[in-house]
């Protein structure tokens, strides 16, 4: 079973949209296609491997940051609810 944090991060919760807007995605893909057109053979293959690695690394880091922010918010909520020190 996936965690709720993972589901929220991936935008799999009803009513939540965490997808990249089409215009930004299209711009990114257009740049990728232009760069790829300048390369041939081994260079094109290396560029694809690099792009895949970078995408996975960024996804990993963003998911970690999202989980940390969610947990921090939860801990802040717990601290605010602690009335023993008031």
C-alpha positions as CSV (number, residue, x, y, z in Angstrom):
1,X,0.0,0.0,0.0
2,X,1.3,3.4,-1.0
3,X,1.6,6.1,1.7
4,X,-0.8,9.0,1.7
5,X,2.2,11.3,1.2
6,X,3.3,9.4,-1.9
7,X,-0.3,9.6,-3.3
8,X,-0.5,13.3,-2.6
9,X,2.9,13.9,-4.2
10,X,2.0,12.1,-7.4
11,X,-1.4,13.8,-7.6
12,X,-3.4,10.6,-7.2
13,X,-5.8,12.1,-4.7
14,X,-9.2,13.2,-6.1
15,X,-9.5,16.9,-6.5
16,X,-5.8,17.5,-6.4
17,X,-3.8,18.4,-9.5
18,X,0.0,18.4,-9.3
19,X,0.7,17.9,-12.9
20,X,3.0,20.2,-14.9
21,X,0.9,22.6,-17.1
22,X,0.8,21.6,-20.8
23,X,2.6,24.8,-21.9
24,X,5.5,24.3,-19.6
25,X,5.8,20.6,-20.6
26,X,5.6,21.4,-24.3
27,X,8.3,24.1,-23.9
28,X,10.6,21.6,-22.2
29,X,10.0,18.9,-24.8
30,X,10.6,21.4,-27.6
31,X,14.0,22.3,-26.1
32,X,14.8,18.6,-25.7
33,X,13.9,17.9,-29.3
34,X,16.1,20.8,-30.5
35,X,19.1,19.6,-28.5
36,X,18.6,16.0,-29.5
37,X,18.5,17.0,-33.2
38,X,22.0,18.5,-32.9
39,X,23.4,15.1,-31.7
40,X,24.0,11.8,-33.4
41,X,25.0,8.3,-32.5
42,X,26.7,7.8,-29.2
43,X,26.2,11.4,-28.2
44,X,22.4,11.1,-28.6
45,X,22.4,7.9,-26.5
46,X,24.5,9.6,-23.7
47,X,22.3,12.6,-23.7
48,X,19.2,10.4,-23.3
49,X,20.8,8.5,-20.4
50,X,21.8,11.8,-18.8
51,X,18.3,13.3,-19.1
52,X,16.8,10.1,-17.7
53,X,19.2,10.2,-14.7
54,X,18.6,13.9,-14.0
55,X,14.8,13.4,-14.2
56,X,14.9,10.5,-11.7
57,X,17.2,12.4,-9.3
58,X,15.0,15.5,-9.4
59,X,11.9,13.4,-8.8
60,X,13.6,11.7,-5.9
61,X,14.6,15.0,-4.3
62,X,11.3,16.7,-4.9
63,X,9.4,13.7,-3.3
64,X,11.8,13.8,-0.3
65,X,11.2,17.6,0.1
66,X,7.4,17.1,-0.2
67,X,7.5,14.4,2.5
68,X,9.6,16.6,4.8
69,X,7.3,19.6,4.3
70,X,4.3,17.4,5.1
71,X,5.9,15.9,8.2
72,X,7.0,19.3,9.4
73,X,3.5,20.7,9.0
74,X,2.1,17.7,11.0
75,X,4.7,18.2,13.7
76,X,3.8,22.0,13.9
77,X,0.2,21.0,14.2
78,X,1.0,18.7,17.1
79,X,3.0,21.4,18.8
80,X,0.2,23.9,18.5
81,X,-2.3,21.4,19.9
82,X,0.0,20.8,23.0
83,X,-1.7,22.9,25.7
84,X,0.4,21.7,28.6
85,X,2.8,24.6,28.4
86,X,0.0,27.3,28.1
